[in-house]
Amino acid sequence: MKYDPKVDRIGLIHGILNALDYPQARPMNLHICGTNGKGSTGTIIAAILQEMARK
């Protein structure tokens, strides 16, 4: 697709997000899988997300 400065990019993005039912407004899901390290990985991610919520 070639860039066209006349195309409304913001409107295009809003249209795509509307078609997807605005996924950014839904809660985030995170799946941790694998053989080893799920507990520590989950603990680290939880700490990061909790710290982010405080800011």
C-alpha positions as CSV (number, residue, x, y, z in Angstrom):
1,M,0.0,0.0,0.0
2,K,1.4,3.3,-1.0
3,Y,1.3,6.3,1.4
4,D,-1.4,8.8,0.5
5,P,-1.4,12.0,2.6
6,K,-5.1,12.5,1.8
7,V,-6.2,9.4,3.6
8,D,-7.6,10.0,7.1
9,R,-5.3,7.6,9.1
10,I,-7.0,8.4,12.4
11,G,-10.4,7.6,11.0
12,L,-9.0,4.4,9.5
13,I,-7.6,3.3,12.9
14,H,-10.9,4.1,14.6
15,G,-12.8,2.1,12.1
16,I,-10.5,-0.9,12.6
17,L,-10.8,-0.6,16.4
18,N,-14.5,-0.3,16.2
19,A,-14.7,-3.4,14.0
20,L,-12.7,-5.2,16.7
21,D,-15.0,-3.9,19.4
22,Y,-12.2,-1.7,20.9
23,P,-9.9,-4.4,22.3
24,Q,-7.8,-1.9,24.2
25,A,-10.7,-1.2,26.5
26,R,-11.0,-4.8,27.7
27,P,-8.9,-6.3,30.5
28,M,-5.6,-7.7,29.4
29,N,-5.0,-11.4,29.6
30,L,-1.6,-12.9,30.0
31,H,-0.9,-16.6,29.6
32,I,2.3,-18.0,31.1
33,C,3.2,-21.5,29.9
34,G,6.2,-23.7,29.8
35,T,7.9,-26.3,31.9
36,N,9.9,-24.3,34.4
37,G,9.7,-20.8,35.8
38,K,6.0,-20.1,35.6
39,G,5.7,-19.2,39.3
40,S,8.6,-16.8,39.3
41,T,7.6,-15.3,36.0
42,G,4.1,-14.7,37.2
43,T,5.4,-13.1,40.4
44,I,7.7,-10.7,38.5
45,I,5.0,-9.7,36.1
46,A,2.4,-9.2,38.9
47,A,4.9,-6.9,40.7
48,I,5.6,-4.9,37.5
49,L,1.8,-4.5,36.8
50,Q,1.1,-3.5,40.4
51,E,3.9,-0.9,40.3
52,M,2.6,0.5,37.0
53,A,-0.9,0.9,38.5
54,R,0.5,3.1,41.3
55,K,2.0,5.6,38.8
